[in-house]
């Protein structure tokens, strides 16, 4: 998988940066520095092209995902993460995703806890109607969503929170009265959440 890796403080987690539709590996570098200054970063490029825009999995229409492709791409990303761990020699990783990137991070968290147990998701929604019934004890997820988000409606995010909690994952939510974007407040709340995890 095409990616960029930047080494960081070995005492800090590596941040797996997952861009939104049409984005690229550089998109979330500033966000990573806000969340965990000094952390290494692993920033792959979404392997699916939608009219030239990089994505993490196919969709059939706006908000309608190809669920078989979601599962296949989640496995692909999880396997890539395992290879990167061996190649670069890090252990702890926290996914940081926006929109489509947050959704693939959610899919990996739900289906491959062997690969990913911590994630910070901005503007996410449930990527799968019926994820496997895995025990996600020890998995921690932070979710920040706008209450007026037309692309990741709050009920779809609430469904993801429910799926995580039903499987015994820890899911912390941050809500704000806006749309489809990363906010200063959301970043601040995510940074505080990450600091608590690290403590």
C-alpha positions as CSV (number, residue, x, y, z in Angstrom):
1,X,0.0,0.0,0.0
2,X,1.4,3.4,-0.9
3,X,2.2,5.3,2.2
4,X,4.4,7.8,4.1
5,X,6.1,7.0,7.4
6,X,7.7,9.5,9.8
7,X,9.5,8.2,12.8
8,X,8.6,9.8,16.2
9,X,9.2,9.5,19.9
10,X,9.3,5.7,20.7
11,X,7.4,6.4,23.9
12,X,4.4,7.8,22.0
13,X,1.9,5.9,19.8
14,X,2.3,5.9,16.1
15,X,-0.7,7.7,14.5
16,X,-2.3,5.9,11.5
17,X,-3.6,8.8,9.4
18,X,-6.6,8.0,7.2
19,X,-7.7,10.7,4.9
20,X,-11.2,11.5,3.6
21,X,-12.5,11.0,0.1
22,X,-10.2,12.7,-2.4
23,X,-7.5,13.3,0.2
24,X,-4.0,12.1,0.5
25,X,-1.3,11.2,3.0
26,X,-0.4,14.8,3.9
27,X,-4.0,15.8,4.8
28,X,-3.9,14.9,8.5
29,X,-0.3,15.7,9.4
30,X,-1.2,19.0,11.0
31,X,-4.0,17.3,12.9
32,X,-1.6,14.6,14.1
33,X,0.8,17.2,15.5
34,X,-2.1,18.8,17.4
35,X,-3.3,15.5,18.8
36,X,0.1,14.0,19.9
37,X,3.2,16.2,19.3
38,X,6.2,14.0,18.7
39,X,4.3,10.9,17.6
40,X,5.4,9.0,14.5
41,X,2.9,8.9,11.7
42,X,1.9,6.3,9.2
43,X,-0.1,7.8,6.3
44,X,-1.3,5.5,3.6
45,X,-3.3,6.4,0.5
46,X,-6.8,5.0,0.0
47,X,-6.5,2.2,-2.6
48,X,-9.9,2.8,-4.3
49,X,-10.5,5.4,-7.0
50,X,-13.9,7.0,-7.3
51,X,-13.7,9.2,-10.5
52,X,-10.1,9.9,-9.6
53,X,-10.7,10.6,-5.9
54,X,-8.9,8.3,-3.5
55,X,-11.1,6.3,-1.1
56,X,-10.8,3.4,1.3
57,X,-13.7,1.3,-0.1
58,X,-16.3,1.4,-2.7
59,X,-19.7,3.0,-2.3
60,X,-22.8,2.4,-4.3
61,X,-24.1,5.9,-3.9
62,X,-23.8,8.8,-1.3
63,X,-23.9,7.1,2.1
64,X,-24.6,3.6,0.7
65,X,-21.5,1.4,1.1
66,X,-20.5,-1.7,-0.7
67,X,-20.3,-3.9,2.5
68,X,-18.4,-6.7,0.9
69,X,-15.7,-4.3,-0.2
70,X,-15.7,-2.7,3.2
71,X,-14.8,-6.1,4.7
72,X,-12.2,-6.8,2.1
73,X,-10.5,-3.3,2.4
74,X,-10.6,-3.5,6.2
75,X,-8.7,-6.8,6.0
76,X,-6.3,-5.2,3.5
77,X,-5.6,-2.2,5.8
78,X,-5.2,-4.5,8.9
79,X,-2.7,-6.6,7.0
80,X,-0.8,-3.6,5.9
81,X,-0.7,-2.4,9.5
82,X,0.8,-5.7,10.6
83,X,3.5,-5.5,7.9
84,X,4.3,-1.8,8.8
85,X,4.7,-2.8,12.4
86,X,7.3,-5.3,11.5
87,X,9.1,-3.0,9.0
88,X,9.2,0.1,11.2
89,X,9.4,-1.6,14.6
90,X,6.5,0.1,16.5
91,X,3.9,-1.6,18.6
92,X,1.1,0.8,19.7
93,X,-0.9,2.5,17.0
94,X,-3.8,4.9,17.2
95,X,-5.9,5.4,14.0
96,X,-6.9,9.0,13.2
97,X,-9.5,9.2,10.5
98,X,-11.8,11.8,8.9
99,X,-15.0,10.9,7.0
100,X,-14.3,7.9,4.7
101,X,-11.0,7.4,6.6
102,X,-12.8,7.3,9.9
103,X,-15.2,4.8,8.5
104,X,-12.5,2.4,7.4
105,X,-10.8,2.8,10.8
106,X,-14.2,1.9,12.4
107,X,-14.4,-1.2,10.1
108,X,-10.9,-2.4,11.1
109,X,-11.7,-1.7,14.8
110,X,-14.9,-3.8,14.5
111,X,-13.5,-6.7,12.5
112,X,-9.8,-6.9,13.2
113,X,-9.1,-6.1,16.8
114,X,-5.8,-8.0,16.4
115,X,-4.6,-5.1,14.2
116,X,-6.3,-2.0,15.8
117,X,-7.6,-1.3,19.3
118,X,-7.5,2.5,19.4
119,X,-9.0,5.1,17.1
120,X,-10.0,8.7,16.9
121,X,-12.8,9.2,14.4
122,X,-14.0,12.5,13.0
123,X,-17.3,12.6,11.1
124,X,-17.8,8.8,11.2
125,X,-20.8,6.5,10.7
126,X,-21.4,2.8,10.9
127,X,-19.7,1.1,7.9
128,X,-21.3,-2.3,8.3
129,X,-24.9,-3.2,9.1
130,X,-24.0,-6.4,11.0
131,X,-20.3,-6.5,12.1
132,X,-19.1,-9.8,13.4
133,X,-19.8,-10.5,17.1
134,X,-16.3,-10.1,18.4
135,X,-15.3,-9.3,22.0
136,X,-13.7,-5.9,21.7
137,X,-12.8,-5.6,25.4
138,X,-9.7,-3.3,25.6
139,X,-10.7,-1.4,22.4
140,X,-11.0,2.3,22.8
141,X,-12.6,4.7,20.3
142,X,-13.2,8.5,20.4
143,X,-15.9,9.8,18.0
144,X,-16.5,13.5,17.2
145,X,-19.5,14.3,15.0
146,X,-21.5,17.3,14.1
147,X,-25.2,17.2,14.9
148,X,-26.1,18.7,11.5
149,X,-23.7,16.6,9.4
150,X,-25.5,15.7,6.1
151,X,-22.8,13.2,5.1
152,X,-22.4,11.3,8.4
153,X,-25.9,11.7,10.0
154,X,-25.9,11.5,13.8
155,X,-28.2,8.4,13.8
156,X,-25.6,6.6,11.7
157,X,-22.9,7.6,14.1
158,X,-25.0,6.6,17.1
159,X,-25.4,3.1,15.4
160,X,-21.6,2.8,15.3
161,X,-21.4,3.8,19.0
162,X,-24.0,1.1,19.8
163,X,-22.1,-1.5,17.8
164,X,-18.9,-0.8,19.6
165,X,-20.4,-0.8,23.1
166,X,-22.4,-3.9,22.5
167,X,-19.1,-5.6,21.8
168,X,-17.6,-4.2,25.0
169,X,-15.4,-1.5,23.4
170,X,-15.0,1.8,25.2
171,X,-16.6,4.5,23.0
172,X,-16.3,8.2,24.0
173,X,-18.5,10.7,22.1
174,X,-18.1,14.4,21.3
175,X,-21.0,16.2,19.7
176,X,-21.1,19.8,18.4
177,X,-23.8,21.8,16.5
178,X,-22.3,21.7,13.1
179,X,-21.6,19.8,9.9
180,X,-19.0,17.7,8.2
181,X,-15.6,18.9,9.4
182,X,-12.9,18.6,12.1
183,X,-13.4,21.4,14.7
184,X,-11.0,23.0,17.2
185,X,-13.3,21.7,20.0
186,X,-13.2,18.2,18.6
187,X,-9.4,18.2,18.4
188,X,-9.1,19.5,21.9
189,X,-11.5,16.8,23.2
190,X,-9.6,14.1,21.3
191,X,-6.3,15.3,22.6
192,X,-7.6,15.1,26.1
193,X,-9.0,11.6,25.5
194,X,-5.7,10.5,24.1
195,X,-3.7,11.9,27.0
196,X,-6.0,10.0,29.4
197,X,-5.3,6.8,27.5
198,X,-1.6,7.4,27.7
199,X,-1.6,8.2,31.4
